[in-house]
Amino acid sequence: MHLVYPAVLAALLFCTGIYGVLARRNAILVLMSVELMLNAVNLNLVAFDVWLSRTAEEKLHSGQALTLFTIAIAAAEIGIGLAIVLAVYRARGTSDIDKLRDTAEGHESDGPDGTDGPDDSGNDNGPQPPTAKKAEATA
């Protein structure tokens, strides 16, 4: 088998993964696209290892060893990534990356009507301790 076939397949897989990372909004689909890109790299590593071992008659198979390390790292990455996505989903109720980015940057208001909260009285003194609010109410 020629080296061109697995190289073209790996390029198609990698391009599909790049498209998935750039176009998807769901965090789980982005993680799956990253896994697809890692698998394309693994395919290239194994294909070039087989091709180089035939031409140089080596018995080392370093490409296959690197592939095993990549698979181990990918398994750890997907485990940690899914744990983070599930924790964020439970806390925020969504896994949409755009909405998560907006809330992290502070573009979304805290109150339901667009104000900063339920006790937004219009003065810009900042948050006050409860004793100061109680003193204002009695005065």
C-alpha positions as CSV (number, residue, x, y, z in Angstrom):
1,M,0.0,0.0,0.0
2,H,1.2,3.5,-0.8
3,L,1.8,6.2,1.7
4,V,-0.5,8.5,-0.1
5,Y,-3.7,6.7,0.9
6,P,-3.4,7.0,4.7
7,A,-1.9,10.5,4.3
8,V,-4.9,11.7,2.4
9,L,-7.3,10.1,4.8
10,A,-5.5,11.7,7.7
11,A,-5.6,15.1,6.0
12,L,-9.4,14.7,5.5
13,L,-9.9,13.6,9.1
14,F,-7.8,16.6,10.3
15,C,-9.7,19.1,8.1
16,T,-13.0,17.7,9.4
17,G,-11.8,18.1,13.0
18,I,-10.7,21.7,12.3
19,Y,-14.1,22.4,10.8
20,G,-15.8,20.9,13.9
21,V,-13.7,23.0,16.3
22,L,-14.4,26.2,14.4
23,A,-18.0,25.7,13.5
24,R,-19.6,23.9,16.5
25,R,-21.0,25.7,19.5
26,N,-21.5,22.6,21.7
27,A,-18.5,21.9,23.9
28,I,-18.9,18.2,23.7
29,L,-18.8,18.3,19.9
30,V,-15.7,20.5,20.0
31,L,-14.0,17.9,22.2
32,M,-15.0,15.2,19.7
33,S,-13.5,17.3,16.9
34,V,-10.3,17.6,18.8
35,E,-10.2,13.8,19.2
36,L,-10.7,13.4,15.5
37,M,-7.7,15.7,14.9
38,L,-5.6,13.6,17.3
39,N,-6.7,10.4,15.5
40,A,-5.6,11.9,12.2
41,V,-2.2,12.6,13.7
42,N,-2.0,9.0,15.0
43,L,-2.8,7.7,11.6
44,N,0.0,9.7,10.1
45,L,2.4,8.5,12.8
46,V,1.6,4.9,12.2
47,A,1.7,5.2,8.4
48,F,5.0,7.0,8.3
49,D,6.4,4.5,10.8
50,V,5.5,1.6,8.6
51,W,6.8,3.4,5.5
52,L,10.1,4.3,7.2
53,S,10.6,0.9,8.7
54,R,10.3,-0.7,5.3
55,T,12.8,1.6,3.7
56,A,15.3,1.8,6.5
57,E,14.7,-1.8,7.8
58,E,14.5,-0.6,11.4
59,K,12.9,-2.5,14.2
60,L,12.3,0.4,16.6
61,H,8.8,1.5,15.5
62,S,9.0,4.9,17.2
63,G,5.9,6.1,15.4
64,Q,3.8,3.4,17.0
65,A,5.2,4.2,20.4
66,L,4.3,7.9,19.9
67,T,0.9,6.8,18.9
68,L,0.4,4.9,22.1
69,F,1.5,8.0,24.1
70,T,-0.9,10.1,22.1
71,I,-3.8,7.7,22.7
72,A,-3.1,7.8,26.5
73,I,-3.0,11.6,26.5
74,A,-6.2,11.8,24.4
75,A,-7.9,9.5,26.9
76,A,-6.9,11.7,29.8
77,E,-7.9,14.8,27.9
78,I,-11.3,13.6,27.0
79,G,-11.9,12.4,30.6
80,I,-11.0,15.7,32.1
81,G,-12.7,17.7,29.4
82,L,-16.0,15.8,29.8
83,A,-15.8,16.3,33.6
84,I,-15.3,20.1,33.1
85,V,-18.1,20.3,30.5
86,L,-20.5,18.3,32.8
87,A,-19.7,20.6,35.8
88,V,-20.2,23.7,33.7
89,Y,-23.5,22.3,32.4
90,R,-24.8,21.5,35.9
91,A,-23.8,25.0,37.1
92,R,-25.0,27.1,34.1
93,G,-27.5,24.9,32.4
94,T,-25.9,25.0,29.0
95,S,-22.9,23.7,27.1
96,D,-23.1,26.3,24.3
97,I,-19.7,27.9,24.0
98,D,-20.9,31.3,22.9
99,K,-23.2,31.7,25.9
100,L,-20.5,30.5,28.3
101,R,-18.1,33.0,26.8
102,D,-20.6,35.8,27.2
103,T,-21.3,35.0,30.8
104,A,-17.5,34.8,31.6
105,E,-16.9,38.2,30.1
106,G,-19.7,39.8,32.0
107,H,-22.0,40.7,29.0
108,E,-25.0,39.1,30.6
109,S,-26.8,40.9,33.4
110,D,-27.5,39.4,36.8
111,G,-31.1,40.5,37.1
112,P,-34.0,39.3,34.9
113,D,-34.9,42.9,33.7
114,G,-31.4,43.9,32.7
115,T,-30.4,45.6,36.0
116,D,-27.5,44.6,38.2
117,G,-29.7,42.8,40.7
118,P,-33.0,43.1,42.7
119,D,-31.8,46.0,44.9
120,D,-30.5,48.3,42.1
121,S,-31.5,51.7,43.5
122,G,-29.6,53.8,41.0
123,N,-26.8,55.1,43.3
124,D,-23.3,54.0,42.2
125,N,-21.8,53.6,45.6
126,G,-21.1,49.9,45.0
127,P,-22.1,47.1,47.3
128,Q,-22.8,48.1,50.8
129,P,-22.6,46.0,53.9
130,P,-25.9,44.9,55.5
131,T,-25.5,47.3,58.5
132,A,-25.3,50.3,56.2
133,K,-28.4,49.3,54.4
134,K,-30.2,48.8,57.7
135,A,-29.1,52.3,58.8
136,E,-30.3,53.8,55.6
137,A,-33.7,52.1,56.0
138,T,-34.2,53.5,59.5
139,A,-33.1,57.1,58.7
